[in-house]
């Protein structure tokens, strides 16, 4: 998903977009869906399996789209998700 800009920023060639890897602590998740609803890159989706509490934790459907913005971990009320920078 590439954003269409009406003009190209002057430093576009100098900026490197960071990539991230999302980690989900499934046993902490209560399936609220905040991380899915508010992910700016639509990386996550609701999983089909259940955790020990009986909730559907999210799964990463498009890991390559993650830009390591950490928004999922900021919005999660249960601290059940985090992202780290991908190794190049």
BELJONOR-V562383 format. One line per field, one symbol per residue. ss: DSSP state (2 for helix, 1 for strand, 0 for the rest). phi: phi as a letter, one per 30 degrees, with the letter a starting at -180 (. if undefined). Layout:
ss->???
phi->???
//
This chain:
ss->0000000000000000000111110000000002222200000111000000000001110022200000222220000011111000
phi->.cdccdbcddceddccddcbbdcccddddcididdddcddchdcbddddccddjccddbdcbddddchdidddddddchcbabbdddd
//
